[in-house]
Amino acid sequence: MDIYEIEGGFKLNGNVVISGSKNAALPIMAATILTDDKCIIENVPDLKDIKTMIELLEIIGKKVQFNNNTLIIEQTENINTRAPYEIVKTMRASIAVLGPLLAKYNKAEVSLPGGCAIGPRPVDLHIKAMKELGAIINIEKGYINAKAQKLIGTTLTLFGPAGPTVLGTENAMMAATLADGETIIEPAAMEPEVTDLGNFLIKMGAKIEGLGTSTIKVKGVKKLKGVKHSVIPDRIEAGTFITMVGACGGEVRLDNVYVAHINNIIDKAKEAGLEIETEENRVYVRKKSSLEGIEISTLPYPGFPTDMQPQFMAMLATAKGLSIITENIFEDRFIHVGELQRMGANIRVEKGTTAIIKGVNKLKGASVMASDLRAGAGLVIAGLSAEGITRVQRIYHIDRGYEKFENKITSLGGRIIRKKED
């Protein structure tokens, strides 16, 4: 099993190109099920999760080519509406094939999904949406068995404990594109990845209004066509490199960034003391003085993203004074606190949802373990800023969401190598 070995204490300088968004690419890939035509998807990150979705699409009956961050997806004659446990268990986003399969073929058999260990993320809202669109659903032996003579447009309320569901909104939107009549999703998730999927569907011929707002309207059409589309840049990767500069110091230019998508991240980074300037698709990040403690509460977009919470915690571990982070989206998303404490961070968790961070002068290198994708990124940031050697285990979590991560860090002057665990 691979680990990262990091020698900390070096400033970062240079420029880095931000990859395409995994969380936008995965549902877009699932949406190709809705057409028999060829689809070309560009700016797709070369990641484990992408390869898992490719494998799932091939099982369903697609021919997929993936070269130079471009996917070419075509239909074969082998149609299969079953998404098996062996694939779906490894990636929660696999549930995104439920809506397209049901809309296109009037049936779907999709295993209940797996994914990161950051608390329960149930799919009940996905099931509710399909039922309200007219599907008959039974849960048998760990599979969602769904059938419908025809999906019928309706008003869907997909509000979960932490707000609108992103994947649920996407699944419902895809299913509604081929349903009879109009579907209204309210409240709908407003994340940029939802909007990118919606724009892809519109190119295919779908009739969708309200993207980026809390009310999305979809008027069903008879058929969707193949298209060419470029995936949006990964806003979480951009934020990760911003916090990396905040922890390590230096000056870095980020290329291929949609600034409007990361204003919520930039605002908090500036509040902590980072100097940030933006151009149309570029961000310049500089750290010229010590950072100050801030308060953060994670919220659905356009609020502060939960996927940036561990990285900010790692950065704020050495900021002056107190920082308070409140996690409102996922349970059990402070697992990385114990690992940061091993490195000398002064962090106290209250009521399971609030972390109080008292900045220390320096973190110390240690052996730590990634519990999920973003926690892993946070531990890498901590290691890059720490004194001495840090070894991060279970980096397969990180491989799920960051393309050529160690190569990009090395290009900026960070000391990080991938090696086999002893």
Secondary structure, DSSP 8 states (H G I E B T S, - for coil): -EEEEEE----EEEEEE--B-HHHHHHHHHHGGG-SS-EEEES----HHHHHHHHHHHHHTEEEEEETTEEEEEE-S----EE-HHHHTT-GGGGGGHHHHHHHHSEEEEE-----SSS----HHHHHHHHHTT-EEEEETTEEEEE-SS-B--EE--EETTEE-HHHHHHHHHHHTTSBSEEEESS----HHHHHHHHHHHHHT-EEE-TTSS-EEEE--S-----EEE--B-HHHHHHHHHHHHHH-EEEEEES--GGGGHHHHHHHHHHT-EEEE-SSEEEEEE-S--B--EEEB-STTSB-GGGHHHHHHHHTTSBSEEEEE--S-TTTTTHHHHHHHTT-EEEEETTTEEEEE--S--B--EEE--SHHHHHHHHHHHHHSBSEEEEE-THHHHTT-TTHHHHHHHTT-EEEEEE--
